[in-house]
Each structure stands twice: as structure tokens, then as C-alpha cells.
Amino acid sequence: MMSAHTVILVVDDDYAILKLVAMQLRDEGLRAVTAATGEEAILRAEEVRPDLLVLDLTLPDMTGFEVLTRIRERAPIPAIMLTGRSGDNDKIRGLEMGADDYLSKPFNPEELTARIRAVLRRTRQQGGTAATTLVVGDLTFDLERRTVHCAGELVPLTRTEWNLLDMLVRNRGKVLLNPEILGKVWGPEYVNDLQYLRVWISRLRRKLQPDRDAESIIQTFPGMGYMFRDTPLPAAPSDGARGTAEPL
């Protein structure tokens, strides 16, 4: 369900379109935030952590594809792409890059609102109905906002890192088998690529616990898979009593 707490970031260099879309969204009871350039959009996305992007393909300083890539490096925010170009090439490229929907100009603002509803509904259904905030030690995971904070500081994650973490956190306390993780996060063609999974798990561990040498929040079950610990972690060992890092 959309509400005033739902933030939509609208990015377009046409101020008439920005004004029209913002008015329509506010009439629907949403919070609309606007940007006219790619750099402004990236800054605003970092500030407001939007629930969804409405992103024009052609901007004065960079393409919408570049903006989407840079924003998605921080959080897997759903996006609807806008374009005034004809043909299917841009649409195909946008969808391949992970855009959730595509709308050609000129468009009906009510149709855009309907598509926003549909994308948010799909995103939230995929997320499930479990509690969306989890605190473990000094780490805070917000599954709805797709953010992780360590001692109050935002931990930057790529889209793939977030998708992997999201799956682990939502199944916390349960051992997830390697093929299951690979298949759901990367696709069925990756189910046997265990080294690929080890690399991404290692990247996540370094970002979530950069100073920790043992007791990883992501526990390894050799030959089986991984489990996210849902209990507070013990204090890191002192310099004179450090253990070895948990195996990948």
C-alpha cells in the first residue's frame, strides 16, 4: 500500500514533466522528490532513500542508464524508465539492466501512477511479510528500505550484494544450501558455481564486519551452505586471543 511515507524520486530535465508528475503523485498521497540532472538524482537518492525511481533516459549530464547503475550500486531500488525515443532498443537495454518497467513519452500521469503501484506491489510481495527491521550487535538491517547501518553509518552495498544479503537475512537461523542461494540470486545456470558464491560471501563479510577476525555473522556449513546468525555476536577477541577467520 502506498502512503505519504512512500518516496518516489522523479528525474527528468523537462521541468513541465517534473511538475506534472510531482503533482499527480502528491494528489495520490505520495511524497515526490525531483531532480533535473543525473548528478542531482544520485545525490537526492542518497539523501532520501526513495522507494522507487521514475527516471528519464536522456539527461543533460549523463544517460538514465548511467544514473540507474550508480544508484543501484548503493541500493537495489526499483525503477521505471521514461523515454521520448521510438524503437525497442532502449527498452530492451533498460530491462536488461534491471529496470522494472518502461514508459514512452508522452504518457498519461494516471498510467504512470498505476505502473508505480504495480511495481511497488511486486517488490513488496517478493519481500514477504516478515518483520522488516533486524538489529544484530551494532548492525541494523532495514529490509523495506534496503539499507544496512553499522554503528549508525550506512554500509554501501551493490545490488547483487544486497540480493544475497536479503535472502540470508529473511531466512535467518536457517541453513541455506549452496545451489538454492546460487539459483535464486544469480539464476539456474549458476547453481554449481560454488567459487562464485564464496567470493560474494567474502565480500559481504568484509563490508558488514571489516574489523572482525572471527565469529562471522554469516556462518559457513562446509559442503552445505550458509546461515545468517540471528543472535547477538560475541565481542571480538582481544589481540592476544584472536582466533582464525571462519572458513569460506
C-alpha positions in Angstrom: 0.0 0.0 0.0 1.3 3.4 -1.0 1.3 6.3 1.5 2.9 9.6 2.3 5.8 7.5 3.6 6.4 6.1 0.1 9.1 8.3 -1.6 9.2 8.5 -5.4 12.3 10.1 -6.9 11.4 11.6 -10.3 14.3 12.5 -12.6 13.7 14.5 -15.8 15.3 17.6 -17.4 11.9 18.8 -18.6 10.5 20.9 -15.7 7.0 20.7 -17.1 7.1 16.9 -16.8 8.6 17.1 -13.3 5.9 19.5 -12.2 3.1 17.4 -13.7 4.3 14.0 -12.3 5.1 15.5 -8.9 1.6 17.0 -8.7 0.0 13.7 -9.7 2.0 11.7 -7.1 1.2 14.2 -4.3 -2.5 14.0 -5.3 -2.2 10.3 -4.7 -0.8 10.9 -1.2 2.8 10.2 -2.0 6.0 12.1 -1.3 7.5 13.2 -4.6 11.2 14.3 -4.8 12.5 15.7 -8.1 15.9 16.1 -9.8 16.7 17.6 -13.2 20.2 16.1 -13.8 21.9 12.8 -13.2 24.3 14.1 -10.5 21.4 15.7 -8.7 19.5 12.5 -8.9 22.4 10.5 -7.4 22.7 13.0 -4.5 18.9 13.0 -3.9 18.8 9.2 -3.9 21.5 9.1 -1.2 19.6 11.7 0.9 16.0 10.4 0.8 16.5 6.7 0.0 13.5 6.5 -2.4 11.2 3.5 -2.7 11.1 3.9 -6.5 12.8 5.9 -9.3 11.0 7.4 -12.2 14.0 8.1 -14.5 14.2 9.8 -17.9 16.6 8.1 -20.3 18.1 11.4 -21.7 19.6 13.8 -19.2 21.9 16.8 -19.8 25.0 15.3 -17.9 24.6 11.6 -18.3 22.2 8.9 -19.6 19.5 7.4 -17.4 21.3 4.1 -17.8 24.4 5.6 -16.0 22.2 7.1 -13.3 20.5 3.8 -12.7 23.8 1.9 -12.5 25.3 4.4 -10.0 22.2 4.5 -7.8 21.9 0.7 -7.8 25.5 0.4 -6.6 24.1 1.6 -3.2 20.7 0.0 -3.1 18.5 -2.2 -5.4 15.8 0.5 -5.8 13.1 -0.4 -8.4 12.9 1.9 -11.4 10.6 2.9 -14.2 12.4 4.3 -17.2 10.9 7.2 -19.4 11.9 7.9 -22.9 10.8 10.0 -25.9 12.7 7.8 -28.3 11.0 5.4 -30.7 12.1 1.8 -31.2 12.7 -1.1 -28.9 16.5 -0.9 -28.4 16.4 1.4 -25.4 13.5 -0.5 -23.8 15.4 -3.8 -24.2 18.6 -2.4 -22.8 16.8 -0.8 -19.9 15.1 -4.0 -18.9 18.3 -5.9 -19.3 19.9 -3.5 -16.9 17.2 -4.2 -14.3 14.6 -1.6 -14.9 11.2 -2.8 -13.6 9.1 -1.1 -16.2 9.3 1.3 -19.2 7.0 4.1 -20.4 7.2 6.1 -23.6 6.6 9.9 -23.8 4.1 11.4 -24.0 2.3 9.4 -21.3 -0.8 9.7 -19.1 0.2 10.6 -15.5 -2.5 8.3 -14.2 -1.0 5.4 -16.2 2.4 6.2 -14.6 0.8 6.1 -11.2 -0.8 2.8 -11.9 2.6 1.4 -13.0 4.2 2.7 -9.9 1.6 0.9 -7.8 2.2 -2.3 -9.7 6.0 -2.2 -9.4 5.8 -1.4 -5.7 3.3 -4.2 -5.1 5.5 -6.7 -6.9 8.6 -5.6 -5.0 6.9 -5.8 -1.6 5.3 -9.2 -2.4 8.7 -10.6 -3.3 10.0 -9.3 0.0 7.4 -11.2 2.0 5.5 -10.2 5.1 8.1 -10.8 7.8 9.4 -8.1 10.1 11.4 -5.6 8.0 14.0 -4.4 10.6 16.6 -6.5 12.3 19.3 -5.5 14.8 22.2 -7.8 15.4 25.0 -6.3 17.5 25.9 -2.9 16.0 24.3 -3.8 12.6 20.8 -2.7 11.7 19.1 -4.2 8.6 16.1 -2.5 7.1 14.6 -4.8 4.5 11.9 -2.4 3.4 14.3 0.5 2.8 17.0 -2.0 1.6 19.7 -0.5 3.8 22.3 -1.7 6.3 23.8 0.5 9.0 26.8 -0.3 11.2 27.0 1.8 14.4 24.8 4.3 12.6 26.9 4.5 9.4 25.4 3.4 6.1 27.1 0.3 4.6 27.2 0.7 0.8 26.2 -2.4 -1.0 25.9 -3.3 -4.7 22.6 -4.7 -5.9 24.0 -8.2 -6.0 25.4 -7.9 -2.5 22.0 -6.7 -1.3 20.1 -9.5 -3.0 22.4 -12.1 -1.4 22.2 -10.5 2.0 18.4 -10.1 1.7 18.0 -13.8 1.1 20.2 -14.7 4.0 18.5 -12.3 6.4 15.0 -13.3 5.5 15.9 -16.9 6.2 18.0 -16.1 9.3 18.6 -19.1 11.6 18.1 -21.5 8.7 20.9 -23.2 6.7 20.5 -22.3 3.0 22.0 -24.8 0.6 24.6 -23.5 -1.9 22.6 -24.4 -5.0 19.5 -22.8 -3.5 21.3 -19.5 -2.9 23.0 -19.5 -6.3 19.8 -20.4 -8.2 17.7 -17.7 -6.5 20.3 -14.8 -6.5 22.0 -15.4 -9.8 19.9 -17.9 -11.8 19.8 -21.6 -12.5 22.9 -21.5 -14.7 25.0 -20.7 -11.6 23.8 -23.5 -9.3 27.1 -25.3 -9.4 29.5 -22.3 -9.3 30.5 -22.6 -5.6 33.6 -20.5 -6.0 31.4 -17.6 -7.3 29.3 -17.8 -4.2 32.4 -17.9 -1.9 33.7 -14.7 -3.4 30.4 -12.8 -2.9 30.0 -14.2 0.7 33.6 -13.0 1.4 32.8 -9.5 0.0 29.7 -9.3 2.2 31.6 -10.3 5.3 34.2 -7.7 4.8 31.6 -4.9 4.4 29.5 -6.0 7.3 32.3 -6.7 9.7 35.5 -5.1 8.4 37.4 -5.4 11.8 36.2 -8.8 12.9 38.5 -11.8 12.6 36.1 -14.5 13.8 32.5 -15.2 14.6 31.2 -14.1 11.3 27.5 -13.0 11.2 27.3 -15.3 8.1 28.1 -18.8 9.3 29.6 -21.4 7.0 28.4 -25.0 6.9 31.2 -26.7 4.8 29.8 -28.7 1.9 26.3 -27.5 2.5 25.7 -23.8 2.5 25.4 -20.7 4.8 23.3 -19.4 7.6 22.7 -15.8 8.8 23.0 -15.7 12.6 20.0 -14.0 14.2 21.6 -13.8 17.7 23.9 -11.1 19.0 27.5 -11.7 18.2 30.1 -12.2 20.9 32.7 -9.5 21.4 35.7 -9.6 19.0 38.6 -11.4 20.7 41.5 -9.3 22.1 44.8 -9.0 20.2 46.3 -11.7 22.4 43.5 -14.2 21.9 42.4 -13.8 18.3 41.1 -16.9 16.6 41.3 -17.7 12.9 38.8 -16.3 10.4 35.8 -18.5 9.7 36.4 -20.6 6.5 34.6 -19.7 3.4 
